């Protein structure tokens, strides 16, 4: 059981996914749950009428048009070491934030910069070292209640951030910098503290990179990250938070145009995107 958004560039709908079928849900009802959810959270949206096979619809990023997308960094030890290696001049900052009380949280993007299942993520033309970052992603209501979980791809230009940590917004925020999907699984059906994550990158039909990790390796828990995000911030219709990556390809690897990125998270599904520039 999950929530999805589907359609095309002209029209889109929310839908409830169950047993391989999608049933439409009104935007008004979904927005109401994002604003003021009850104890059932997303399960209050369950609908199995007028079902369409999910393979017959085009899935879009399951976010509202006015959602902000945020991200947390250095939440895994592997990420700390990778950031320190790519930024010799500023590596100490990453070591400090890994053990600090306050996490690194930054603005990642807007719905217009974000794609869904099958969409094209982009690498910057002024960057030569680009990687996907697979991340468990939280969907939170306006109240701060965690409604559900999905998959996020935090596309990153490692050479830009590595040159100077102050360049992080340019390394992280640009057109096509983020993918989210394919669906949102209700929070009550997921244990965010123990989920397997796998990253696969294909080039010309062959597997170029594969890596695995588990959210159990996160230093911070998702509830804590959401609480920090909501400090001094108001999200009238809820928000989206990527929770950091524990999988980073080796230093000699960089994405190329037409690469296919697959991110699989246990209990949620597979997010698949093609790379463009």
Secondary structure, 3 states (H helix, E strand, C coil): CEEEEEECCCCEEEEEEECCEEEEECHHHHHHHHHCCCCCHHHHHCCCCCCEEHHHCCEECCCCCCCEEEEEECCEHHHHHHHHHHCCCCHHHHHHHHHCCCCEEEEEEEHHHEECCCCEEECCCCCCCEECCEEEEEEECCCCCEEEEEEEEECEEHHHHHHCHHHHHHHHCCCCCEEEEEEEEEHHHCCCCCCEEEEEEEECCEEEEEEEEEHHHECCCHHHHHHHHCCCCCCCCCEEEECCCCCCCCCCCCCCCCCEEEEEECCCEEEEEEEEC
